[in-house]
Amino acid sequence: MKAKTMIELLGLGTNLYLVSRDKDLVAQLSKFAKSTKDTLHEMAEKAKQDDEEGLMYQLLLKIKEAEQDIEKKIGEMAEKVYEKLQLAHISEVRKLRGELEELRGKIEALRREAKS
């Protein structure tokens, strides 16, 4: 395997390990699963009374809500992992590169000024 792939796999394994050890996160995921199960049971009971179109619309809404909620939670988890591993997010790296280039430009300008 290439070194980059090995590093990525090592990073992924470390992330999964940290996430599994985060008791608060596991508790939140369990709570989320329980509330989702309760919501589905409520919808099933309501579906017995409603028509099929209403049920499908409700299911689509719930799926969309769940998708957005999962994306948000994954983002929060990733930020926690970055903080725990003390890794820089790509946006931070880009910001620092920009600042570095700006400082290099200032240094070069000062050198030219000193030579004059």
C-alpha positions in Angstrom: 0.0 0.0 0.0 1.1 3.6 -0.5 2.2 5.5 2.5 -0.6 8.1 2.1 -3.2 5.3 2.1 -1.7 3.8 5.2 -1.7 7.2 7.0 -5.3 7.7 6.0 -6.3 4.3 7.3 -4.4 4.9 10.5 -6.2 8.2 10.9 -9.6 6.6 10.3 -8.9 3.9 12.8 -7.8 6.4 15.4 -10.9 8.5 14.8 -13.2 5.5 15.2 -11.4 4.5 18.4 -11.8 8.0 19.8 -15.5 8.1 18.8 -16.1 4.7 20.4 -14.5 5.8 23.7 -16.6 9.0 23.8 -19.3 7.9 26.3 -21.3 11.2 25.8 -21.4 10.6 22.1 -22.5 7.0 22.5 -25.2 8.1 24.9 -26.4 10.8 22.5 -26.5 8.3 19.6 -28.5 5.8 21.8 -30.9 8.6 22.7 -31.3 9.6 19.1 -32.0 6.0 18.1 -34.6 5.6 20.8 -36.4 8.9 19.8 -36.3 7.8 16.1 -37.8 4.5 17.0 -40.6 6.2 19.1 -41.3 8.6 16.2 -41.6 5.8 13.7 -44.0 3.9 16.0 -46.1 7.1 16.3 -46.1 7.5 12.5 -47.1 3.9 12.0 -50.0 4.4 14.4 -51.0 7.6 12.6 -50.7 5.9 9.3 -53.4 3.4 10.2 -55.7 6.4 10.3 -54.3 8.5 7.4 -54.1 7.7 3.7 -50.9 6.4 2.1 -50.0 9.8 0.5 -49.9 11.4 3.9 -47.7 8.7 5.3 -45.3 8.9 2.4 -45.1 12.7 2.8 -44.4 12.3 6.5 -41.8 9.7 5.9 -40.0 11.9 3.3 -40.0 14.8 5.8 -38.6 12.7 8.6 -35.9 11.3 6.3 -34.9 14.8 5.3 -34.8 15.9 8.9 -32.8 12.8 9.9 -30.3 13.4 7.1 -29.7 17.0 8.1 -29.4 16.0 11.8 -26.9 13.3 11.0 -24.8 15.7 8.8 -24.8 18.1 11.7 -23.8 15.5 14.3 -21.1 14.1 12.0 -19.6 17.6 11.6 -19.6 18.1 15.3 -18.0 14.7 15.9 -15.3 15.5 13.3 -14.5 18.8 15.0 -14.2 17.0 18.4 -11.9 14.4 16.9 -9.8 17.2 15.3 -9.5 18.9 18.7 -8.6 15.7 20.5 -6.0 14.7 17.9 -4.9 18.4 17.7 -5.2 18.2 13.9 -5.7 21.3 11.7 -8.8 21.4 9.6 -8.2 22.1 5.9 -9.7 25.6 6.2 -7.2 26.4 9.0 -4.3 25.1 6.8 -5.5 27.3 3.9 -5.8 30.3 6.2 -2.3 29.8 7.6 -0.8 29.3 4.1 -2.4 32.6 3.1 -0.9 34.4 6.1 2.5 32.8 5.4 2.5 34.0 1.8 1.5 37.5 3.0 4.3 37.6 5.5 6.8 36.3 2.9 5.7 39.2 0.7 6.3 41.7 3.5 9.7 40.2 4.2 10.7 40.4 0.6 9.5 44.1 0.4 11.6 44.9 3.5 14.7 43.2 2.0 14.3 45.3 -1.2 13.8 48.4 0.9 16.9 47.7 2.9 19.0 47.2 -0.2 17.9 50.5 -1.6 
